[in-house]
Amino acid sequence: MALFGLTDARRYGMGGVGLQGLPGCPHRLPTAITEQPCWWQANCPLDAGGPARMADLDVGAVLAAVTARAGQAR
């Protein structure tokens, strides 16, 4: 299980389950992550209170993905 906020999950091509926070983020640059404003400014342009992309990955979604994956392993 991997959780991705700033980085596009497809970049790593990992097997298993990868959850992407706010996949439609207008600031995401999948082929140039170091050029994203959140990379250089060290804050999220969508939410001054914290990284909106990671906040989009709620506990319920993560638990559901882990439970589904655990059921497949049996």
C-alpha positions as CSV (number, residue, x, y, z in Angstrom):
1,M,0.0,0.0,0.0
2,A,1.4,3.4,-0.9
3,L,-0.2,6.8,-0.4
4,F,0.7,9.6,-2.9
5,G,0.0,13.2,-2.5
6,L,2.4,15.5,-4.5
7,T,3.9,12.7,-6.6
8,D,1.9,11.0,-9.3
9,A,1.4,7.4,-8.2
10,R,2.0,6.2,-11.8
11,R,5.6,7.5,-11.7
12,Y,6.8,4.5,-9.7
13,G,4.9,1.7,-11.4
14,M,4.7,-0.3,-8.2
15,G,2.5,-3.4,-7.9
16,G,-0.1,-3.5,-5.3
17,V,-2.4,-0.6,-4.4
18,G,-1.6,3.0,-4.7
19,L,-4.0,5.7,-3.6
20,Q,-3.7,9.2,-5.1
21,G,-4.9,12.3,-3.3
22,L,-6.8,14.8,-5.5
23,P,-5.9,13.2,-8.8
24,G,-7.4,16.1,-10.6
25,C,-5.3,18.8,-8.9
26,P,-4.8,21.7,-11.3
27,H,-1.3,22.2,-10.0
28,R,-0.1,18.7,-10.6
29,L,2.7,18.3,-13.2
30,P,3.2,14.5,-13.4
31,T,6.3,14.7,-15.6
32,A,7.9,17.6,-13.7
33,I,7.0,17.3,-10.0
34,T,9.8,19.7,-9.0
35,E,8.1,22.5,-11.0
36,Q,4.9,22.3,-9.0
37,P,4.2,25.3,-6.8
38,C,3.8,23.1,-3.7
39,W,7.3,21.7,-4.3
40,W,9.1,25.1,-4.4
41,Q,6.9,27.0,-2.0
42,A,6.7,24.2,0.5
43,N,3.0,24.8,1.0
44,C,-0.2,23.8,-0.7
45,P,-1.7,26.4,-3.1
46,L,-5.1,24.7,-2.5
47,D,-5.2,24.9,1.3
48,A,-3.0,27.0,3.5
49,G,-3.9,24.7,6.4
50,G,-2.0,21.8,5.0
51,P,-1.4,19.5,2.0
52,A,-4.9,19.1,0.4
53,R,-3.7,16.2,-1.7
54,M,-2.9,14.1,1.4
55,A,-6.0,15.3,3.3
56,D,-8.0,13.9,0.4
57,L,-6.9,10.4,1.4
58,D,-9.2,9.8,4.3
59,V,-8.9,6.9,6.7
60,G,-12.0,5.2,5.3
61,A,-10.6,5.0,1.8
62,V,-7.2,3.7,3.0
63,L,-8.9,1.1,5.2
64,A,-11.1,0.0,2.4
65,A,-8.1,-0.4,0.0
66,V,-6.1,-2.3,2.6
67,T,-9.0,-4.6,3.5
68,A,-9.7,-5.3,-0.2
69,R,-6.1,-6.1,-0.9
70,A,-5.8,-8.3,2.2
71,G,-8.9,-10.3,1.0
72,Q,-7.2,-10.9,-2.4
73,A,-4.1,-12.3,-0.7
74,R,-5.9,-15.3,0.8
